[in-house]
């Protein structure tokens, strides 16, 4: 039973770690290594001008944000979700 209880936490930790790696690779040049901002906005506040749901953030990652400097990032949906998990951590 103990292993069953640890599995969701472990899976969440793995998702956050994967998301951090992807974020650093694709996003840190503008948003900073820890998502605290730089040339682009701070993403650690949980307040997002273009949508705060997981779905909206995934859309913004994968499709970019028209009228801004945010380009589409070529990642799979599960990779974008891992990046959201990192941002929410």
Buried (B, 14 or more C-beta within 10 A) or exposed (E): EEEEEEEEEEEEEEBBBBBBBBBBEBBBEBBBEBBEBEEBBEBBEEEBEBEEEBEEBBBBBBEBBEEEEBEEBEBEEEBBBBBBBBBBB
